[in-house]
Amino acid sequence: MEPFEKKVWLSSPTMHGDEMKWVKEAYDTNWMSTVGANINEIEKIIPEKIGCKYGVALSAGTAALHMAVKLAGVKPGDKVFCSDMTFSATVNPVTYEGGVPVFIDTEYESWNMDPVALEKAFEIYPEVKVVMVAHLYGTLGNFEKIIEIAKKHNAVVIEDAAEALGASYNGKRAGSFGDFNCISFNGNKIITGTCGGMLLTDDLETANKVRKWSTQARENAPWYQHEEIGYNYRMSNVIAGIVRGQVPYLEEHISQKKEIYERYQEGLKDLPVKMNPIPEGCTPNYWLSCMIIDKDAMEKQVRGEKEALYISEKGKSCPTEILEAISSINAEGRPIWKPMHMQPIFRNHPFVTRNGNGRARTNAYIAGSVEDIGMDIFNRGLCLPSDNKMTKEEQDRIIEVIHQCFN
Ligand SMILES: *Cc1c(COP(=O)(O)O)cnc(C)c1O
């Protein structure tokens, strides 16, 4: 099939013009710093949109997560329950503070943290006081249940809503559930500042702490006076101008992404595949459209550390074959985020499935057990090109090339 002349991306920035107005205003008024009107404005409108009292604009979502881990009081050696199927930025900040991520397996219903496995983890490690939960691809799992379990065990919840801005569960927005909540304005997110992030909280004292820590922890004194370790994590007023220009387009981006999801769902319905699930009660932001191949339609696929092989079979396919086909027409798909417990850097960390200690079952997994739900989704699933600037015709061609894989 003819490749696209212009690459169709997984998810790329979409500018509208207003961004330049606010960037120019920052320039013209000389607020080329980490203070200014754009920062003030987004710290007002974004928490309002999400339904949280306070927001602190930071240099990245990862910086917000680091601040959250500090707020949660994680000390060296403390175990922290973490989403397993997520981007590494969710868990890296735990390790910045010397914490030890304990990975909690995923549920099929939402592709997010399995509440049953979380309950199991509290049985095994009752001392744990912090739970770090990400919303994968813009979909929320049963977050009320996750919060309920955490509260029962007196644990603090950090919500990584980096991928889920604008999504909600039972009418409550992502970024308003946890004790400390984080969003991201990275270039591939649903709205962007090229980079940037925000910490959200309902507690003024918490917001003030983050303001202080993120600007080198200066005390209120005539000279540079320090009682705590500080960070240079504040957002630039220029970046905030881009974010400010993007905020009014959040809903538009979500509806475009929703159309993309629904077109894939319709276009792929005759194949032995399913779209990423939308659990009851969740209104996703449809950031990425994904698919998963039915078990009996999977051809043999072997993934090493950095390479993959597969054997073509009639009527079947595998993520490797489909990703190659998508790439062959100059479009960008991506494997499902490889679970953290399988990352070489975290391989010695505990991993808890709904049946208990998942590490004890590694051999069973190799023998073909699907107890390790995260790895099963990784093996059978993939992220589809989900750029909101993709045309219907381009998407039809991608759908067609996926069909060819099953011939
Ligand atoms: C993008 C992302 C982050 C990190 O955000 P940055 O702004 O790039 O630092 C954190 N967690 C998840 C789940 C993400 O997808």
The ligand as a Tripos MOL2 file, in Angstrom:
@<TRIPOS>MOLECULE
LIG
   15    15     1     0     0
SMALL
NO_CHARGES

@<TRIPOS>ATOM
      1 C1          3.7650   11.7270   30.1820 C.3       1 LIG1
      2 C2          3.6250   11.0140   31.4440 C.ar      1 LIG1
      3 C3          4.2700   11.4410   32.6050 C.ar      1 LIG1
      4 C4          5.3480   12.4700   32.6100 C.3       1 LIG1
      5 O1          5.0270   13.7170   32.2660 O.3       1 LIG1
      6 P1          6.1930   14.7240   31.7810 P.3       1 LIG1
      7 O2          5.4520   16.0190   31.7310 O.co2     1 LIG1
      8 O3          6.6390   14.2550   30.4440 O.co2     1 LIG1
      9 O4          7.2780   14.7280   32.7830 O.co2     1 LIG1
     10 C5          4.0160   10.7900   33.7850 C.ar      1 LIG1
     11 N1          3.1780    9.7430   33.8350 N.ar      1 LIG1
     12 C6          2.5520    9.2830   32.7410 C.ar      1 LIG1
     13 C7          1.6260    8.1200   32.8840 C.3       1 LIG1
     14 C8          2.7710    9.8760   31.5050 C.ar      1 LIG1
     15 O5          2.1810    9.3840   30.4230 O.3       1 LIG1
@<TRIPOS>BOND
     1     1     2 1
     2     2     3 ar
     3     2    14 ar
     4     3     4 1
     5     3    10 ar
     6     4     5 1
     7     5     6 1
     8     6     7 2
     9     6     8 1
    10     6     9 1
    11    10    11 ar
    12    11    12 ar
    13    12    13 1
    14    12    14 ar
    15    14    15 1
@<TRIPOS>SUBSTRUCTURE
     1 LIG1         1 GROUP 0 **** ****
